[in-house]
Amino acid sequence: MKERVLITGASGFVGYHLIIEALNNNLEVYAAIRKSSKIDHLKGLNINYTYPDFTNVMALKKELDEYKYDYIIHAAGITKARSASEYDHINAGYAKNLASAAVESQNKLKKFVLISSLAAIGPLNSLNGIITEQTMPNPITAYGKSKLHAEEHLKAIKPLNYCILRPTGVYGPRDKDIFIFFKQLVKGIEPYIGKEAQKFSFIYVTDLAKAAIKALYAGDQKAYNLSDGAIYDRYELGNITRDALNIKPYKFHLPVNFVKLIATVSEKYASLKNKASTLNVEKLKELTAVNWACDIEKAKADLGFHPEYNLRAGVTETLQWYKLNKWL
């Protein structure tokens, strides 16, 4: 009999790849989505759908009692919001409610895997050093703080067997965030914010999905930082994209204060429409941070996590997907 996994945020970018990897590992998949979720890309997959109310612990407990999941991979969340409280309500509150329901359920859950973010730890302020699991958390955005709060909620629920994964910048087929940068290059421009030296880290979404499945069976009550194991300067992503697409976009640098002004205006305009702005002051903090390099030795040792893609291989495959699916 197959073991059963609930994957939340299943209709999203990361969620889709989690589903594929779970199916590849012979797990019975229940995809948690909203009634309004777009799921055309999930059609044809051998999965079941469920529509949990993450604001209601008792309703969640009833679902867990009924479906008897062996595992939960909680990837549901938001990366842009209208306020810090909205980030907390969804990113931290939903995780807390689902974990609380799991320990109150009559069903014995084997593992709760939380897809957190390296933003929960925050970047380093110097080019020297590297982020490890021992680095003192100092998130610089409300998003990062909400992810840290989610982690803290899980750790406070003592009976819960959890594993926390903190991926750095995730990219790959279906991503819509780094895709914005790719689109700019195809249009002939390669914009950068400021001229300060920076260190970045990335992880290909397939490697993240593989790590999540590995975490179902290892790393009990621990947290792990995830990247492809390499460190990149601020121009590497652009250089690889140039090579892969054989293009020569115009490279230029925008003053940080100018971009901050644009972000502020964008935020205020979005707030008038009661929406969250894609470009906002908080996102700018992450984009201009000095050092996002992270160590993954702990994940290698405990989870058997060995990334298959470096940035060049991952970006090349991603761009091929975008072109094949007419995104570019």
Backbone torsions as a table, in degrees:
resi	resn	phi	psi	omega
1	MET	NA	132.4	-178.5
2	LYS	-69.0	145.7	171.2
3	GLU	-78.7	151.3	-170.7
4	ARG	-112.5	131.8	179.8
5	VAL	-124.3	135.6	172.2
6	LEU	-96.5	124.6	177.0
7	ILE	-114.1	115.1	179.1
8	THR	-91.0	158.7	-174.5
9	GLY	65.2	29.7	-168.7
10	ALA	-67.9	-23.4	-178.5
11	SER	-85.9	-6.7	-177.1
12	GLY	-83.1	-179.3	-178.6
13	PHE	-56.4	-58.4	-180.0
14	VAL	-67.8	-39.7	-178.2
15	GLY	-56.1	-42.5	179.0
16	TYR	-57.7	-45.9	-177.3
17	HIS	-71.9	-30.2	173.6
18	LEU	-63.5	-42.0	178.7
19	ILE	-60.7	-48.2	-178.4
20	ILE	-59.7	-44.3	-178.7
21	GLU	-68.8	-36.8	177.5
22	ALA	-64.4	-42.5	177.6
23	LEU	-64.3	-38.5	178.5
24	ASN	-64.0	-22.5	179.9
25	ASN	-102.9	20.7	172.4
26	ASN	62.0	35.1	175.3
27	LEU	-96.9	146.9	173.3
28	GLU	-83.9	119.8	-170.0
29	VAL	-102.7	128.9	168.4
30	TYR	-111.4	119.1	-176.4
31	ALA	-97.1	115.8	178.7
32	ALA	-87.0	118.4	-178.3
33	ILE	-137.0	171.6	172.9
34	ARG	-91.3	157.1	176.9
35	LYS	-59.4	-28.2	-177.3
36	SER	-91.3	-1.3	-176.2
37	SER	-64.3	142.4	173.2
38	LYS	-83.9	120.5	-173.8
39	ILE	-127.2	20.7	179.1
40	ASP	-56.9	-37.5	-177.7
41	HIS	-72.5	-10.1	179.4
42	LEU	-97.2	-11.1	-178.1
43	LYS	-64.0	139.5	-178.3
44	GLY	94.4	-12.9	176.6
45	LEU	-84.9	144.8	-179.0
46	ASN	-82.7	75.2	-177.4
47	ILE	-135.3	163.6	176.2
48	ASN	-110.2	150.1	-179.9
49	TYR	-108.7	145.0	174.7
50	THR	-143.5	155.1	-171.7
51	TYR	-128.7	67.4	-174.7
52	PRO	-69.6	150.2	174.5
53	ASP	-98.0	101.3	-174.2
54	PHE	-73.2	-5.1	178.4
55	THR	-91.5	-5.6	-172.2
56	ASN	-124.0	103.9	-176.9
57	VAL	-63.2	-39.5	-178.1
58	MET	-66.9	-40.1	177.8
59	ALA	-65.6	-38.5	177.4
60	LEU	-65.4	-41.9	178.4
61	LYS	-60.8	-41.8	179.3
62	LYS	-61.5	-41.7	178.9
63	GLU	-64.5	-43.6	-179.3
64	LEU	-66.0	-36.2	175.6
65	ASP	-63.1	-40.2	-175.3
66	GLU	-74.3	-45.7	-172.5
67	TYR	-92.1	-16.9	173.5
68	LYS	53.2	57.5	178.5
69	TYR	-68.1	141.9	172.3
70	ASP	-82.3	-33.7	-175.8
71	TYR	-140.7	155.8	171.3
72	ILE	-129.9	130.5	168.1
73	ILE	-112.7	110.5	-174.6
74	HIS	-96.7	101.5	-180.0
75	ALA	-113.1	-1.2	-179.3
76	ALA	-67.4	140.0	178.9
77	GLY	169.3	-179.8	178.9
78	ILE	-127.9	148.4	178.1
79	THR	-109.6	-5.3	172.6
80	LYS	-142.0	143.2	-176.2
81	ALA	-151.3	167.2	-179.4
82	ARG	-84.2	-16.4	-177.1
83	SER	-161.1	165.6	176.6
84	ALA	-63.5	-36.7	-179.3
85	SER	-66.3	-32.6	177.4
86	GLU	-68.8	-41.7	174.0
87	TYR	-56.6	-48.3	-176.6
88	ASP	-65.2	-43.0	-178.2
89	HIS	-57.4	-43.9	-175.2
90	ILE	-89.4	-53.1	-174.3
91	ASN	-70.7	-40.0	-179.7
92	ALA	-94.1	-44.2	-176.0
93	GLY	-64.2	-43.5	-179.6
94	TYR	-64.4	-40.8	179.3
95	ALA	-63.6	-43.6	179.7
96	LYS	-62.6	-45.2	-178.0
97	ASN	-64.7	-43.2	-179.0
98	LEU	-67.4	-40.5	178.4
99	ALA	-67.2	-39.3	178.0
100	SER	-63.6	-42.5	178.1
101	ALA	-63.1	-36.0	-179.0
102	ALA	-63.4	-40.3	-178.9
103	VAL	-80.6	-21.6	177.8
104	GLU	-86.2	-18.0	-178.2
105	SER	-67.6	150.9	175.0
106	GLN	-71.1	-20.5	178.9
107	ASN	-77.9	137.4	-179.6
108	LYS	-89.8	101.0	178.7
109	LEU	-75.2	133.3	-177.8
110	LYS	-81.6	-36.8	-178.2
111	LYS	-160.4	140.4	174.9
112	PHE	-115.2	111.9	179.6
113	VAL	-102.6	121.5	179.1
114	LEU	-101.4	124.5	171.6
115	ILE	-85.7	97.3	179.5
116	SER	-91.9	-139.8	-179.1
117	SER	-161.9	149.8	174.6
118	LEU	-62.8	-19.3	176.6
119	ALA	-62.3	-20.5	177.3
120	ALA	-67.4	-27.0	175.9
121	ILE	-90.6	-40.8	-179.6
122	GLY	92.7	162.1	-178.5
123	PRO	-80.0	167.2	171.9
124	LEU	-88.2	152.4	-177.1
125	ASN	-88.8	-1.9	-178.5
126	SER	-131.5	153.3	176.1
127	LEU	-68.7	-19.3	176.8
128	ASN	-79.3	146.1	175.6
129	GLY	94.0	173.1	-178.3
130	ILE	-148.2	144.8	-178.8
131	ILE	-76.5	127.1	176.1
132	THR	-123.2	177.1	177.2
133	GLU	-67.2	-16.5	178.9
134	GLN	-91.8	-6.9	178.5
135	THR	-62.5	131.0	179.6
136	MET	-64.3	124.4	-179.5
137	PRO	-59.7	132.0	176.4
138	ASN	-149.5	66.2	-178.3
139	PRO	-62.1	141.6	-174.9
140	ILE	-104.2	1.1	179.4
141	THR	-134.1	161.9	176.3
142	ALA	-63.8	-34.4	176.2
143	TYR	-60.3	-50.1	179.5
144	GLY	-61.4	-39.9	179.0
145	LYS	-64.4	-38.2	179.9
146	SER	-66.6	-36.2	177.1
147	LYS	-68.3	-38.8	176.3
148	LEU	-64.5	-40.9	177.9
149	HIS	-61.8	-38.8	176.8
150	ALA	-60.9	-43.6	178.4
151	GLU	-61.3	-43.6	-178.3
152	GLU	-64.6	-37.3	177.2
153	HIS	-61.3	-45.3	-179.1
154	LEU	-62.8	-43.5	-178.2
155	LYS	-64.8	-26.3	-178.6
156	ALA	-80.7	-16.3	179.4
157	ILE	-90.8	86.6	-166.6
158	LYS	-55.7	-42.3	-177.1
159	PRO	-70.7	-10.6	-173.0
160	LEU	-76.6	129.0	172.5
161	ASN	-93.0	105.8	-173.6
162	TYR	-121.6	165.3	167.6
163	CYS	-142.9	130.0	-178.2
164	ILE	-106.3	128.1	176.8
165	LEU	-113.0	130.3	-179.3
166	ARG	-116.9	83.1	177.7
167	PRO	-70.9	147.6	171.7
168	THR	-81.3	-153.0	-177.2
169	GLY	-59.9	113.4	-177.0
170	VAL	-94.2	133.9	177.7
171	TYR	-140.1	168.1	179.2
172	GLY	146.7	-179.6	178.9
173	PRO	-53.4	132.9	179.4
174	ARG	86.7	-8.5	176.0
175	ASP	-65.9	141.9	-179.1
176	LYS	-115.5	-2.9	-177.3
177	ASP	-90.7	-64.9	177.2
178	ILE	-65.0	-23.1	176.0
179	PHE	-55.3	-32.1	178.6
180	ILE	-59.2	-40.2	178.7
181	PHE	-66.8	-42.9	178.2
182	PHE	-58.8	-42.2	-179.0
183	LYS	-62.2	-38.5	179.3
184	GLN	-63.1	-41.7	-179.9
185	LEU	-64.6	-40.6	178.6
186	VAL	-63.5	-31.8	178.4
187	LYS	-76.6	-7.5	175.9
188	GLY	103.5	6.0	179.1
189	ILE	-125.1	145.4	-179.2
190	GLU	-129.6	83.9	-173.3
191	PRO	-84.6	142.8	173.8
192	TYR	-130.6	153.1	-178.5
193	ILE	-102.5	113.5	-178.0
194	GLY	72.1	-178.4	-177.5
195	LYS	-125.8	6.0	-178.1
196	GLU	-68.5	144.3	176.7
197	ALA	-65.5	143.4	-179.5
198	GLN	-141.1	157.4	172.6
199	LYS	-120.1	131.1	-179.9
200	PHE	-122.7	160.4	172.3
201	SER	-136.8	152.6	-177.5
202	PHE	-139.2	162.1	171.3
203	ILE	-142.9	131.9	177.2
204	TYR	-72.8	139.3	-170.9
205	VAL	-60.5	-33.1	178.2
206	THR	-64.0	-39.1	177.4
207	ASP	-65.6	-38.7	176.0
208	LEU	-62.1	-44.2	-179.8
209	ALA	-62.5	-40.3	178.2
210	LYS	-64.1	-39.7	178.4
211	ALA	-63.2	-39.0	-179.4
212	ALA	-63.9	-40.3	178.5
213	ILE	-68.5	-40.4	176.8
214	LYS	-60.8	-35.6	-178.2
215	ALA	-69.0	-15.9	176.0
216	LEU	-65.0	-25.8	-171.6
217	TYR	-116.9	1.1	-177.4
218	ALA	-151.5	174.2	176.0
219	GLY	68.4	43.8	-177.5
220	ASP	-63.4	127.9	177.0
221	GLN	52.1	44.8	177.7
222	LYS	-135.6	166.8	178.4
223	ALA	-123.7	145.9	-176.3
224	TYR	-136.5	135.1	172.1
225	ASN	-84.9	140.1	-176.6
226	LEU	-129.3	131.8	169.9
227	SER	-152.0	-173.4	176.5
228	ASP	-84.1	3.3	176.2
229	GLY	90.8	-5.6	-179.3
230	ALA	-107.7	166.1	178.1
231	ILE	-123.3	132.9	-174.5
232	TYR	-122.3	147.4	173.3
233	ASP	-81.8	175.9	-171.0
234	ARG	-68.0	-16.7	-176.3
235	TYR	-100.2	-7.0	-172.0
236	GLU	-62.8	-42.3	179.9
237	LEU	-60.4	-44.1	179.1
238	GLY	-66.0	-41.7	-179.3
239	ASN	-62.8	-42.8	179.6
240	ILE	-65.0	-40.5	179.7
241	THR	-65.5	-41.7	176.1
242	ARG	-55.2	-48.8	-177.4
243	ASP	-64.4	-45.1	-175.3
244	ALA	-65.5	-35.8	-177.4
245	LEU	-99.0	-5.2	-178.6
246	ASN	54.5	53.3	-179.5
247	ILE	-124.8	162.9	179.7
248	LYS	-133.0	73.6	179.7
249	PRO	-69.7	161.0	179.2
250	TYR	-83.4	118.7	-178.8
251	LYS	-89.7	131.8	177.0
252	PHE	-150.6	163.1	-177.2
253	HIS	-118.9	127.9	176.8
254	LEU	-94.8	138.0	176.4
255	PRO	-60.6	139.1	-177.8
256	VAL	-57.5	-44.0	-177.8
257	ASN	-64.7	-32.8	178.1
258	PHE	-66.8	-45.1	179.4
259	VAL	-66.4	-35.7	177.9
260	LYS	-62.7	-38.8	178.1
261	LEU	-64.2	-44.6	178.2
262	ILE	-60.8	-43.2	-179.8
263	ALA	-63.0	-39.6	179.9
264	THR	-64.8	-45.1	178.5
265	VAL	-63.4	-43.5	179.8
266	SER	-60.2	-41.9	178.8
267	GLU	-62.0	-46.7	-177.2
268	LYS	-66.4	-38.8	178.5
269	TYR	-64.5	-43.3	179.4
270	ALA	-64.4	-37.6	-178.3
271	SER	-65.8	-31.2	177.2
272	LEU	-64.6	-26.7	177.9
273	LYS	-98.3	7.3	179.9
274	ASN	58.8	41.1	179.0
275	LYS	-125.0	166.2	175.2
276	ALA	-95.5	136.3	-178.5
277	SER	-86.6	136.4	177.1
278	THR	-65.3	-45.2	174.6
279	LEU	-96.1	117.1	-179.7
280	ASN	-143.2	168.6	-175.7
281	VAL	-61.8	-37.2	-179.9
282	GLU	-65.8	-43.8	178.3
283	LYS	-61.4	-36.3	178.9
284	LEU	-60.9	-37.2	178.0
285	LYS	-59.7	-41.5	-179.7
286	GLU	-70.8	-39.9	-177.6
287	LEU	-67.9	-28.7	-177.4
288	THR	-102.2	3.2	179.0
289	ALA	-61.5	150.0	-171.8
290	VAL	-75.1	-45.6	-168.0
291	ASN	-142.0	111.4	176.8
292	TRP	-110.3	17.1	-179.7
293	ALA	-69.0	135.8	-179.7
294	CYS	-135.7	151.5	179.9
295	ASP	-91.2	137.5	-178.8
296	ILE	-120.7	16.7	-177.2
297	GLU	-61.9	-34.9	-179.6
298	LYS	-66.3	-41.7	178.1
299	ALA	-66.4	-36.8	176.8
300	LYS	-61.8	-46.9	-175.3
301	ALA	-69.9	-45.5	-173.2
302	ASP	-85.6	-40.0	-173.5
303	LEU	-99.3	-12.9	-172.3
304	GLY	69.3	32.8	-177.7
305	PHE	-85.2	115.8	178.2
306	HIS	-133.0	99.8	-175.7
307	PRO	-55.3	137.4	-179.8
308	GLU	-93.3	-16.2	-174.6
309	TYR	-120.7	128.5	163.1
310	ASN	-89.5	-179.1	-173.4
311	LEU	-64.1	-40.2	-178.6
312	ARG	-63.5	-46.3	-179.3
313	ALA	-66.0	-42.8	-178.4
314	GLY	-67.3	-43.9	-179.9
315	VAL	-66.5	-40.5	179.0
316	THR	-59.5	-45.7	179.5
317	GLU	-67.3	-39.1	179.8
318	THR	-63.6	-45.7	-179.9
319	LEU	-64.0	-36.1	176.5
320	GLN	-62.1	-41.3	178.8
321	TRP	-64.8	-44.7	179.9
322	TYR	-59.5	-42.3	180.0
323	LYS	-68.9	-42.9	-179.0
324	LEU	-62.5	-36.3	-178.2
325	ASN	-96.5	12.1	173.4
326	LYS	61.8	32.0	170.8
327	TRP	-81.0	-30.7	179.0
328	LEU	-115.7	NA	NA
